[in-house]
Amino acid sequence: MKMKRFCMVIFLILAAGTLCFGAGEEAKTPLAFVAQAVHEFEPVLDGDEVIHSFAVQNRGNAELRIERVQTSCGCTTASYTNQIPAGGEGKVEIKVNTAGYGGRKLSKNITVFTNDPDPARRQIGLTIQGNVKKFVTISPNRVRMTGQVGNEIKSKVSIVPQPEYPFRILEVKTEKPDNIRVELETLQKEAAMQYLLTVVNLKQSRIRYADNIILKTDSSVRPEIKINVYGDIF
């Protein structure tokens, strides 16, 4: 009987010690928190770069690590704070190139991967979006020169300045003059100035090439416009 009582006392002492130890040792975990996961930027002009920093807080009691950031396309890049101490704040900076989005609403999604043990916070979704104004309408906006060696290969490109951003083309050139020849024709339609480019392939052998047509304008907003050209001569 005495032995049973003795064993019970020892058990209670050990149990009490375990409870006290557990109460004093709080689990150490990071806790990721983003107050504003969606950023709506003010309207910008086609081709402008949009930059925004999302604040990432660590509301836990252990170091929060941002392991990687995944963007939705090559026109979006990200830089970020790798380690955020307990109670601290870091950032995820996003840069978006708006070229080619004129006249549309741009929306890009970003996924931030952290070491937060909670599955709901381990991956954080961010969004950057806003309206992009058009400076000029270029049709087609990419020139493809495709055809057989010996045949005449040419393409026509229409260039129409937006009424809010009128401009005149002062000079036309290509980055690699041995690929293509470009002829510029000025058109007048009502009160607005319009232009027509004729792009002629110069290559007389089987080849693939990439080039750019460069338009010099009198606009202080866009003194230079680039048009991509892709050649596939077979």
Salt bridges, closest charged atoms under 4 A:
GLU40 OE2 - LYS105 NZ 3.27
ASP48 OD1 - ARG222 NH2 2.92
ASP116 OD2 - ARG121 NE 2.83
ASP118 OD2 - ARG121 NH1 3.16
GLU152 OE2 - LYS154 NZ 3.66
GLU175 OE2 - LYS226 NZ 3.38
ASP178 OD2 - LYS203 NZ 3.29
GLU183 OE2 - ARG181 NH2 3.26
GLU224 OE1 - LYS216 NZ 2.72
ASP232 OD1 - ARG208 NE 3.45
